């Protein structure tokens, strides 16, 4: 079975995990999350944003131009290849 994984760029860092598009409530990425992660009532609906949700459940707003799905393939150095990657032979 193919591993379903996405990555997206937020700031200067790549984040890996599941993907959610502009549907449904998310934590506002512009707020300090450390005190909000346990507050179930704190949710902000943000349309037009794209989120990567890591295995621990943290949600990171990603640049939509950088979001790509893992293809199931690896390069010669065993690094995962994602949609949009440029691979040289």
Residue pairs with C-beta under 8 A, 6 or more apart in sequence:
2 72
3 70
3 72
4 18
4 69
4 70
5 16
5 17
5 18
5 69
5 70
5 80
6 16
6 17
6 18
6 19
6 52
6 67
6 68
6 69
6 70
6 82
7 14
7 15
7 16
7 52
7 66
7 67
7 68
7 70
7 82
8 14
8 15
8 19
8 50
8 52
8 60
8 62
8 63
8 64
8 66
8 67
8 68
9 15
9 62
9 63
9 66
10 29
10 52
10 60
10 61
10 62
10 63
15 52
15 54
15 60
15 62
16 52
16 54
17 52
17 53
17 54
17 55
18 52
18 53
18 54
19 50
19 51
19 52
19 53
19 67
19 69
20 26
20 50
20 51
20 53
20 59
21 50
21 51
22 46
22 47
22 48
22 49
22 50
24 45
25 43
25 44
25 45
26 43
26 44
26 45
26 46
26 49
26 51
26 59
26 61
27 33
27 36
27 37
27 42
27 43
27 44
27 59
28 44
28 46
29 49
29 59
29 60
29 61
33 58
36 42
37 58
46 61
49 61
50 61
50 62
50 63
50 64
50 67
51 59
51 60
51 61
51 62
52 59
52 60
52 62
52 67
53 59
53 60
54 60
66 84
68 82
68 83
68 84
68 85
69 82
69 83
70 80
70 81
70 82
71 80
71 81
71 82
71 83
73 80
73 81
74 80
74 81
75 81
75 87
81 87
